[in-house]
Amino acid sequence: MPRAIWNGAVLAESDDTIVIENNHYFPPDAIVSEHFQGSEKTTVCSWKGTANYYDVIVAGERNPAAAWYYATPLEAAENIKDYVAFWNGVTVE
């Protein structure tokens, strides 16, 4: 079962991830919400739309904008609406 780990904590775990461009997108109900805090950061993908970010917080340490999701994806990416993916040192195994 894929799971996202950072700083020794499991951030998300699910058998229902969607893999796009080598990133596992975890369903919203697979996220351990206590480790996430909204971020002001956004980026734009030409085919997925505007990504919103979360800071990841574990044991008092913050990993800024280490998780992202598409709240209002473009039509081509509707299947990952609100699914969360990771980078910036978060490992998915």
C-alpha positions in Angstrom: 0.0 0.0 0.0 1.5 3.3 -1.0 2.2 5.7 1.9 3.8 9.1 2.1 6.4 9.6 5.0 8.3 12.6 6.2 10.3 13.1 9.4 9.2 9.6 10.6 5.5 10.2 10.3 3.0 8.7 7.9 1.3 11.6 6.1 -1.0 9.6 3.9 -1.7 5.9 3.1 -4.0 4.4 0.5 -4.4 1.6 -2.0 -6.4 4.0 -4.2 -3.7 6.5 -5.3 -3.7 7.8 -8.8 -0.2 8.0 -10.4 0.4 10.9 -12.8 3.8 12.0 -14.0 5.5 9.6 -11.5 3.6 11.2 -8.5 1.2 9.3 -6.3 -2.0 11.4 -5.7 -3.6 10.3 -2.5 -7.4 10.6 -2.0 -8.5 13.2 0.5 -9.7 10.7 3.1 -6.2 9.1 3.2 -4.5 12.2 4.5 -3.5 12.5 8.2 -4.9 16.0 8.5 -3.0 17.0 11.7 0.2 17.2 9.6 -1.2 19.7 7.1 -1.5 23.5 7.2 -2.7 25.6 4.2 -0.1 27.5 2.3 -0.4 30.7 0.1 1.7 29.0 -2.6 0.1 28.2 -5.9 1.5 27.0 -9.3 -0.1 26.5 -12.7 0.1 23.4 -14.8 -1.0 23.7 -18.4 -3.2 20.7 -18.4 -4.1 20.2 -14.7 -4.8 23.8 -13.7 -3.9 25.7 -10.5 -2.3 23.7 -7.7 -2.7 24.7 -4.1 -0.2 23.7 -1.5 0.0 22.6 2.1 2.9 23.0 4.5 3.7 19.6 6.2 4.3 19.8 9.9 5.7 16.9 12.0 7.1 17.1 15.5 7.2 20.9 15.3 9.2 20.9 12.1 7.7 22.5 9.0 8.3 21.4 5.4 6.9 24.4 3.4 4.7 23.6 0.4 5.6 19.9 0.5 2.2 18.7 -0.6 -0.1 19.9 -3.4 -3.6 19.4 -4.7 -6.0 20.7 -7.3 -9.2 22.1 -5.8 -10.6 23.2 -9.2 -8.7 21.1 -11.8 -9.1 21.5 -15.5 -11.3 18.9 -17.2 -8.4 16.7 -18.2 -7.5 16.3 -14.5 -10.9 16.1 -12.9 -10.1 12.6 -11.6 -7.6 14.0 -9.1 -9.7 16.8 -7.7 -8.6 17.3 -4.0 -6.2 14.4 -4.2 -2.8 15.2 -2.6 0.7 14.6 -3.9 4.1 15.2 -2.3 7.6 16.4 -3.0 10.4 18.3 -1.2 11.8 15.4 0.8 8.6 13.5 1.4 9.1 9.9 0.4 6.4 7.7 -1.1 7.0 3.9 -0.6 
